[in-house]
Amino acid sequence: MPFAYEPETQDARSTRQIVLPKTTSPLNLSPERLKHAKTSYSIRRVNLADATKLVVDRRPEAGDLVLARVTRLGQHQHLESSSGRRARLWPGDEIVVAFGARYAPDQYEASVPADLSPCHLVAAGGIAAMVQSRHAGIKAATQIEPIGLLANAGGVLNMRSAALSAPPSRRAPFTVAVLGSSMNAGKTTTAANLVAGLRRLGFRVGAAKVTGTGAGGDRWLMSDAGAAPVLDFTDAGFASTAGLPLEQLEHILTQLCRHVAVAGVECVVLEVADGLLQAETSALVKSMRFVKNVDAVLFAAPDAMSALAGVEWLRKHHLPVVAVSGVVTASPLAAREAQQAVGLPVHTADELTDPHIVSTLFPVLSRLPGLRAALGATQ
């Protein structure tokens, strides 16, 4: 099957039977209309009651909220709500989502469009963007027609206005980062099972997803594993982190880590999306801010060669990688191959819930109170 590359040209857009607003004046937005619109996970922190009008003559920016109409269903036929419920979509539905870029080799490459012309729903968590390319195994994106940017007397509503406030600084808890070679390498499963293992040791555990595209699935899984609080980059005011400069990525990292720390946790599990070659992931992980915030790294990989390349990359950049997990562990043979190649423990997700294995991976935990008693209780 050939790679599907379908850039959206102006000619392609002009052939769609979509009637755009003929006025450049703001349109009134009734509370009743908003009430019936389906709202998405990514914008959950924004108070939609503040929206009183729709702006139709401004270039959208990342994080801007938009009321849009579904015109044709494609890959995403549901919209994830703030509660995690997946609301079914139909053509004609009005939805409230945020503009944002997407970098997902297994799905879409997409960017914030230059205007309010028809574009796409590129993530179920509620991201509007213009698709530039897609994976051959993924359907064409769901098409949407922006009606207008949500606004109040102060201007267009943007996710940044509802971001977490600056938290007080306090001593950082023990922090483990879960990195991976690519999408679908097993990062979130690794992170969630590690949370469960740390919880079984008796520790209070928080979690944060530092980069990615707005969606709640990873957050719910880490919450189900026992992490509290669980935050992600949308809490810092970003629909996605694709294309962000390093300064903003470091800001997100710092904000989320500090907010989790002030909750009184003893351990933090961080997930960094995508693979080490993704531009934002690479820049963040190589930064001194990241190195100083992370005490240990688990690396998720789909196969032994990816594990070897990833571990070597991490060692080259002086990151404390202590073990490998992820999809590679689905095959005992591949897991043994990876372990021989990298010279590190290779553990399945289930093994990461074992308190004895977790305490062996992170000897520094022995300095925290309660570990010995927790280990004794599991014997």
Secondary structure, 3 states (H helix, E strand, C coil): CCCCCCCCCHHHHHCCCCCCCCCCCCEECCHHHHHHCEECHHHCCCCHHHCCEEECCCCCCCCEEEEEEEEECCCCCEEECCCCCEEECCCCCEEEEEECCEECCCCEEEECCCCCCCEEEEECCCEEEEEEEECCCCCCCEEEEEEEEEEECCEECEHHHHCCCCCCCCCCCEEEEEEECCCCCCHHHHHHHHHHHHHHCCCCEEEEECCCECCCHHHHHHHHCCCCCEEEHHHHCCCECCCCCHHHHHHHHHHHHHHHHCCCCCEEEEECCCCCCCHHHHHHHHCHHHHHHCCEEEEECCCHHHHHHHHHHHHHCCCCEEEEECHHHHCHHHHHHHHHHHCCCECCCHHHHCHHHHHHHCHHHHHCCCHHHHHHHHC
